[in-house]
Amino acid sequence: MSVVLITGAAAGLGEGIARAFAAQGAKLVLGDINAKPLEALAAELGADCVTMVGDVSDPRYAKALVELAVDRFGGLDIAVNNAGIVHDPAFISDIPEADARRVIEVDLLGVLWALQAQIPAMKNGSIINIASVAGLSGAPTLGVYAAAKHGVVGLTRTAALENARRGIRVNAVCPSFARTAMAGEARHSKAHEAEMTRGIPMRRLASVAEVVRAVMFLADPANSFMTGQTLGVDGGMGAM
Ligand SMILES: NC(=O)c1ccc[n+]([C@@H]2O[C@H](COP(=O)([O-])OP(=O)(O)OC[C@H]3O[C@@H](n4cnc5c(N)ncnc54)[C@H](O)[C@@H]3O)[C@@H](O)[C@H]2O)c1
């Protein structure tokens, strides 16, 4: 059975991805900065699931997660680099320095440290980075987030090229707004949702399940010739 490492697994998309792999019988290494919901999820998912609390912006944590996979389950087959944050909406000229640095540290460097730790530990395998539609085009008021996610796309394509002959596939999923805490799940009103989905041809948010589906497709070992891709789950935005 596959050994799967997922960051940001305690909530939102990461939790959905963890549940989907658990349903397939995978052995799970789950990470998150938020201990309580992470432990609760692991307790629910059962024995083939280990956790480690930490911050993906720390390269030592990226290594420790991989070591945990190797020590407990004998290797690493699939990694989903999902943990991410967004800064408060602001034009580029107004984004505070601390917000900018933190988003780059978590969303961009977090994926770099993850790749550095994961690639040497894999023989064959699949890495899926959760980017965003903001990694493929500009995102007014989310400038640093967009820069970080463009960076994730650059890392994804480069890692795919560097590892194509080693049997390690590296792809990115690029969702538009999905129904999680990051997209303001708690404060959703019809008006807020209409505003967020104005630029999306389907005029709605993605469900967690719809994004999870794309991750499972990319992770599937049968999907063996697909690497370096950015898979939009975006209600048609990428077609515009
Ligand atoms: N929800 C959306 O609309 C949307 C759209 C496009 C892309 N994404 C991307 O999807 C990924 C998941 O987002 P989500 O919507 O599930 O968010 P979320 O806020 O619901 O969940 C993110 C999880 O990551 C954890 N986390 C945050 N910072 C961390 C850190 N430094 N180290 C370890 N764990 C950390 C959080 O504790 C949380 O459990 C992110 O990379 C995000 O940028 C989300």
The ligand as a Tripos MOL2 file, in Angstrom:
@<TRIPOS>MOLECULE
LIG
   44    48     1     0     0
SMALL
NO_CHARGES

@<TRIPOS>ATOM
      1 N1         -9.5070   27.3630   -0.4420 N.am      1 LIG1
      2 C1         -9.2350   27.9940   -1.5660 C.2       1 LIG1
      3 O1        -10.0370   28.7820   -2.0750 O.2       1 LIG1
      4 C2         -7.9280   27.7110   -2.2860 C.ar      1 LIG1
      5 C3         -7.8210   28.0680   -3.6380 C.ar      1 LIG1
      6 C4         -6.6270   27.8240   -4.3060 C.ar      1 LIG1
      7 C5         -5.5710   27.2370   -3.6530 C.ar      1 LIG1
      8 N2         -5.6870   26.9090   -2.3400 N.ar      1 LIG1
      9 C6         -4.5290   26.3080   -1.6860 C.3       1 LIG1
     10 O2         -4.9070   25.0660   -1.1220 O.3       1 LIG1
     11 C7         -4.1010   24.7830    0.0230 C.3       1 LIG1
     12 C8         -4.9860   24.4140    1.1810 C.3       1 LIG1
     13 O3         -5.8380   25.4980    1.4680 O.3       1 LIG1
     14 P1         -7.2080   25.3410    2.2880 P.3       1 LIG1
     15 O4         -8.2150   26.1250    1.5680 O.co2     1 LIG1
     16 O5         -7.4580   23.9240    2.6070 O.co2     1 LIG1
     17 O6         -6.7810   26.1680    3.5910 O.3       1 LIG1
     18 P2         -7.2320   25.9850    5.1120 P.3       1 LIG1
     19 O7         -6.8450   27.2580    5.7690 O.co2     1 LIG1
     20 O8         -8.6160   25.4860    5.2000 O.co2     1 LIG1
     21 O9         -6.2570   24.7900    5.6130 O.3       1 LIG1
     22 C9         -4.8650   24.9510    5.5620 C.3       1 LIG1
     23 C10        -4.2160   24.0060    6.5660 C.3       1 LIG1
     24 O10        -2.8000   24.2480    6.5250 O.3       1 LIG1
     25 C11        -2.3100   24.4370    7.8500 C.3       1 LIG1
     26 N3         -1.1550   25.3340    7.8310 N.ar      1 LIG1
     27 C12        -1.1600   26.6660    7.6190 C.ar      1 LIG1
     28 N4          0.0750   27.1590    7.7010 N.ar      1 LIG1
     29 C13         0.8820   26.1080    7.9750 C.ar      1 LIG1
     30 C14         2.2880   25.9750    8.1800 C.ar      1 LIG1
     31 N5          3.0910   27.0500    8.1470 N.pl3     1 LIG1
     32 N6          2.7960   24.7620    8.4350 N.ar      1 LIG1
     33 C15         2.0000   23.6720    8.4920 C.ar      1 LIG1
     34 N7          0.6520   23.7270    8.3160 N.ar      1 LIG1
     35 C16         0.1210   24.9350    8.0520 C.ar      1 LIG1
     36 C17        -3.4790   25.0280    8.6190 C.3       1 LIG1
     37 O11        -3.3450   24.8370   10.0220 O.3       1 LIG1
     38 C18        -4.6620   24.2770    8.0160 C.3       1 LIG1
     39 O12        -4.9300   23.0850    8.6790 O.3       1 LIG1
     40 C19        -3.2510   26.0380    0.2590 C.3       1 LIG1
     41 O13        -1.9620   25.8580   -0.2840 O.3       1 LIG1
     42 C20        -3.9940   27.1020   -0.5190 C.3       1 LIG1
     43 O14        -3.1650   28.1670   -0.9330 O.3       1 LIG1
     44 C21        -6.8440   27.1150   -1.6450 C.ar      1 LIG1
@<TRIPOS>BOND
     1     1     2 1
     2     2     3 2
     3     2     4 1
     4     4     5 ar
     5     4    44 ar
     6     5     6 ar
     7     6     7 ar
     8     7     8 ar
     9     8     9 1
    10     8    44 ar
    11     9    10 1
    12     9    42 1
    13    10    11 1
    14    11    12 1
    15    11    40 1
    16    12    13 1
    17    13    14 1
    18    14    15 2
    19    14    16 1
    20    14    17 1
    21    17    18 1
    22    18    19 2
    23    18    20 1
    24    18    21 1
    25    21    22 1
    26    22    23 1
    27    23    24 1
    28    23    38 1
    29    24    25 1
    30    25    26 1
    31    25    36 1
    32    26    27 ar
    33    26    35 ar
    34    27    28 ar
    35    28    29 ar
    36    29    30 ar
    37    29    35 ar
    38    30    31 1
    39    30    32 ar
    40    32    33 ar
    41    33    34 ar
    42    34    35 ar
    43    36    37 1
    44    36    38 1
    45    38    39 1
    46    40    41 1
    47    40    42 1
    48    42    43 1
@<TRIPOS>SUBSTRUCTURE
     1 LIG1         1 GROUP 0 **** ****
